[in-house]
Amino acid sequence: MALDPFEDETNAADDYPRLMDANEVTVSPFDTAASSATRFGIELVAWVAGPWAAAEIVGAWWAVPIALVVLVGLPAIFNTPGD
């Protein structure tokens, strides 16, 4: 009779979720060409309409660079790793 729980044919490490390797790539089933095209179109509209709306609301051209920094900077700071 074995007193060591790791001596039988099952391994206790199999009970835990496997960690991903740094070089392993996973693909989401929702990452399709249609979803990428939709995202690109929405971002393009936001990059044009956002600064334009900011300039109209403030009534000055200097709001355009600030709006662009917000539209580009926030997603860059709060991005998803590997995205």
LUMLO-846992 format. One record per residue (C-alpha): x, y, z. Coordinates in steps of 0.5 Angstrom, whole numbers, padded with zeros to 4 digits, always signed. Each point is the difference from the previous one (the first is absolute). Layout:
N
XYZ
...
***
This chain:
83
+0000+0000+0000
+0003+0007-0002
+0000+0005+0005
+0002+0006-0005
-0006+0002-0004
+0004+0002-0006
+0002-0008-0001
-0006-0002-0003
-0002+0000-0007
-0004+0007+0000
+0004+0007+0001
-0003+0005+0005
+0003+0005-0005
-0005-0002-0005
-0006+0003+0005
+0002+0007-0001
-0001+0004-0007
+0006+0000-0004
+0004+0007-0001
+0001+0003-0007
+0007+0000-0003
+0003+0007-0002
+0000-0002-0007
-0007-0004+0000
-0005+0004-0004
-0007-0001+0001
-0006+0002-0005
-0007+0003+0002
-0006-0003-0004
-0002+0007+0000
+0006+0003-0004
-0003-0001-0007
+0002+0005-0006
-0007+0003+0001
+0001+0002+0007
+0007+0003-0002
-0003+0004-0005
-0006+0002+0004
+0005+0002+0005
+0004+0004-0005
-0006+0004-0002
-0002+0002+0006
+0007+0002+0002
+0001+0004-0006
-0007+0003+0001
+0002+0002+0007
+0007+0003-0002
-0003+0005-0005
-0007+0001+0004
+0003+0001+0007
+0005+0006-0002
-0005+0003-0004
-0006+0000+0005
+0005+0002+0006
+0002+0006-0005
-0007+0002-0001
-0002-0001+0007
+0006+0004+0003
+0000+0005-0006
+0008+0000-0001
+0005-0004-0004
+0004-0002+0006
-0005-0005+0002
+0002-0004-0006
+0007-0003+0003
-0003-0001+0007
-0006-0004-0003
+0005-0004-0004
+0005-0001+0006
-0006-0003+0004
-0003-0004-0006
+0007-0003-0001
+0003+0000+0007
-0005-0003+0004
-0001-0007-0004
+0008+0000+0000
+0000+0000+0007
-0006-0004+0002
+0002-0005-0006
-0001-0008+0001
+0006-0003+0000
+0002-0004-0007
-0006+0004-0003
***
